[in-house]
Amino acid sequence: MIKRIWHGWTNHENADKYENLLKNEIFPGIEAKNIHGYSNIQLLRRAHESEVEFITIMDFESWESVKAFVGEDPAKSYVPENARKVLSRYDENSQHYEVRENRSY
């Protein structure tokens, strides 16, 4: 399994707007692509003094699944234009980690 991790930041005024955009448009749009090997996305949010940080963590079965999502350069970030309008900054590249063990209790 591959974990794809990405960070984006926005100001406090746009934080709820961005979260709603993710939940109501961007995530459903990703799911509608029906990418073989894509299984999950998590959204994390943390308020800082001057901005709000968002992290997405996506689960993919393989590198081929990641490429099916973003193309031949798996590091390339996926940031739709409507998201760029409310983000103050974001990772140009996503980080990827191979899951070596996953234990549930």
C-alpha positions, 0 to 999 in steps of 0.5 A: 500500500502507498500513502500519498500525503499532501499539505495545504494552508489557508487563512482562518477566514477561508478555512471552512470554505476550503473544507466544504470544497474538499468534502462536497466537490473535490473528494467526490470528484476523485471518487468519481474517477473510479481509480483502480487501487484507490481506497481511501482519503483522510482529511486532517485540519489544524489551526495555527496562530496565523493560518489553518493547515490541511493534510490529505492522506490517500491510500493506493494499492500500488504505484500504478494506482497513484499514476492512474490518479495523477499521471506519469509523475506520481509526485505531482500535486493534485490541486484543482483551480477552485482550491487554488483560489482559497489556499494561501500556499500548498505543497507542489509535490506530494510525499509518498510512503510505502506501508511496511506494516499495518496493525489494528487492535 
